[in-house]
Amino acid sequence: MVLKIINATEIRIGTNIILDGQSYVVKKIDISKTGKHGHSKCRIEAIGLISPNKKVFVVPGHERFEVPLVDKRRAQILSKADKKASVMDLESFETLEIDCPDEEVFNDLEESGNCEYWDIEGQKIIKRKL
């Protein structure tokens, strides 16, 4: 579910956008205005929210981007193995199997401890230990 749609010139550092079906966070943006009758161009550098992919691209200023809905939730860790953790949501008490691609965060997780996970357009990922 897309929260809203914005123009490329409205993007700021830290804005989440969807590119090619993947969610990215903008790390750098340069907006250049061309001549008298030209259109502005935006050079955007973005890093993936789920996987650490980096994307650099140039688009016209009137290009439109979707902003994903990011739901940040808390959970208790029941068990962990193979870069995945079995967690229980602290609001709905449902049990989920969630990926944790960041090895440093995965090593910090401990059973019966709490963590924060993000639900990004239906994909769930553990972001940090609480």
Backbone torsions as a table, in degrees:
resi	resn	phi	psi	omega
1	MET	NA	121.4	-178.5
2	VAL	-85.9	133.2	-178.1
3	LEU	-75.2	-49.0	178.8
4	LYS	-160.8	174.3	179.3
5	ILE	-122.7	132.3	-178.9
6	ILE	-128.4	157.9	174.6
7	ASN	-80.0	159.5	-179.0
8	ALA	-62.2	-32.8	-179.3
9	THR	-73.9	-13.9	178.1
10	GLU	-88.7	-8.2	-177.7
11	ILE	-72.3	137.6	176.0
12	ARG	-124.3	168.3	177.4
13	ILE	-62.6	131.7	-178.8
14	GLY	94.7	-4.6	178.3
15	THR	-74.5	137.9	175.4
16	ASN	-91.2	133.9	178.6
17	ILE	-137.1	162.3	176.9
18	ILE	-108.5	125.2	175.9
19	LEU	-126.2	126.5	177.8
20	ASP	52.0	36.6	177.7
21	GLY	81.2	0.6	179.4
22	GLN	-112.1	149.8	178.9
23	SER	-91.1	134.1	-179.4
24	TYR	-131.6	154.9	172.1
25	VAL	-112.7	134.3	-176.9
26	VAL	-78.3	126.6	179.2
27	LYS	-102.3	-27.9	-179.5
28	LYS	-155.2	141.4	176.6
29	ILE	-142.4	133.9	175.5
30	ASP	-121.8	124.8	179.3
31	ILE	-111.2	121.8	179.0
32	SER	-116.9	136.5	178.6
33	LYS	-102.1	127.3	-178.4
34	THR	-86.4	-165.8	-173.3
35	GLY	-58.2	-165.7	-172.3
36	LYS	-57.1	-42.4	-177.4
37	HIS	-112.9	9.6	-178.4
38	GLY	-86.8	170.7	178.8
39	HIS	-103.4	154.1	177.7
40	SER	-72.2	152.1	177.7
41	LYS	-120.3	143.4	179.2
42	CYS	-119.6	124.6	174.3
43	ARG	-101.7	117.8	-172.6
44	ILE	-118.9	131.8	171.7
45	GLU	-111.7	126.3	-176.6
46	ALA	-136.2	149.7	178.0
47	ILE	-121.0	139.5	-177.8
48	GLY	-63.9	142.2	176.7
49	LEU	-76.6	-35.9	-178.0
50	ILE	-90.8	-54.2	178.1
51	SER	-112.0	150.4	-174.6
52	PRO	-79.6	43.1	177.4
53	ASN	-74.8	140.6	176.6
54	LYS	-110.6	136.2	-179.3
55	LYS	-131.7	131.3	175.5
56	VAL	-123.1	128.3	-177.9
57	PHE	-153.7	159.8	179.3
58	VAL	-119.4	130.4	180.0
59	VAL	-135.4	157.9	173.7
60	PRO	-66.6	154.8	-177.3
61	GLY	-63.9	-23.6	-179.4
62	HIS	-89.5	-0.1	176.7
63	GLU	-60.7	141.6	-176.7
64	ARG	-108.9	141.8	179.8
65	PHE	-126.7	147.7	175.0
66	GLU	-88.6	141.7	176.4
67	VAL	-104.9	120.2	-176.7
68	PRO	-75.4	155.2	174.5
69	LEU	-86.4	118.1	-179.9
70	VAL	-110.6	114.5	-179.2
71	ASP	-103.1	114.1	-178.7
72	LYS	-96.1	124.4	-175.6
73	ARG	-132.0	162.9	178.7
74	ARG	-110.2	148.4	-178.8
75	ALA	-149.1	159.0	174.6
76	GLN	-102.3	136.3	-177.1
77	ILE	-83.7	124.4	178.6
78	LEU	-92.9	-44.6	177.1
79	SER	-159.0	164.4	178.4
80	LYS	-145.8	145.2	178.1
81	ALA	-170.1	142.9	174.4
82	ASP	53.1	48.9	179.0
83	LYS	59.8	22.2	174.5
84	LYS	-129.4	150.3	178.2
85	ALA	-131.5	139.1	173.6
86	SER	-92.7	118.9	-174.9
87	VAL	-127.3	159.1	175.3
88	MET	-117.4	121.9	178.5
89	ASP	-62.1	134.3	-176.2
90	LEU	-81.6	-7.9	176.7
91	GLU	-100.9	-48.6	-175.8
92	SER	-98.3	-10.6	179.4
93	PHE	61.2	24.0	175.2
94	GLU	-87.9	150.5	-179.5
95	THR	-97.1	131.4	-176.7
96	LEU	-130.1	151.3	172.3
97	GLU	-106.9	113.0	-171.8
98	ILE	-123.5	139.6	176.5
99	ASP	-73.7	151.5	173.9
100	CYS	-137.0	83.8	-174.6
101	PRO	-69.7	-23.9	179.1
102	ASP	-78.1	111.3	-174.4
103	GLU	-64.5	-34.6	179.9
104	GLU	-65.0	-43.6	177.9
105	VAL	-66.3	-41.3	-179.0
106	PHE	-60.9	-40.4	179.4
107	ASN	-68.7	-29.1	178.8
108	ASP	-75.3	-23.5	-177.8
109	LEU	-66.6	139.2	175.8
110	GLU	-132.1	147.0	-178.0
111	GLU	-62.2	143.5	-175.3
112	SER	66.8	10.5	172.1
113	GLY	-92.8	175.6	-179.3
114	ASN	-108.3	153.8	177.6
115	CYS	-144.2	167.0	174.9
116	GLU	-110.9	129.4	175.3
117	TYR	-123.4	150.4	-179.3
118	TRP	-110.0	136.5	172.9
119	ASP	-105.6	103.9	-175.9
120	ILE	-109.3	101.9	178.8
121	GLU	52.1	41.1	177.0
122	GLY	93.3	-13.8	177.0
123	GLN	-96.5	131.6	-178.1
124	LYS	-108.2	141.0	-179.2
125	ILE	-149.4	138.3	177.0
126	ILE	-81.6	127.0	-176.4
127	LYS	-103.7	-37.2	-177.7
128	ARG	-161.0	161.9	176.3
129	LYS	-89.1	141.9	177.7
130	LEU	-102.3	NA	NA
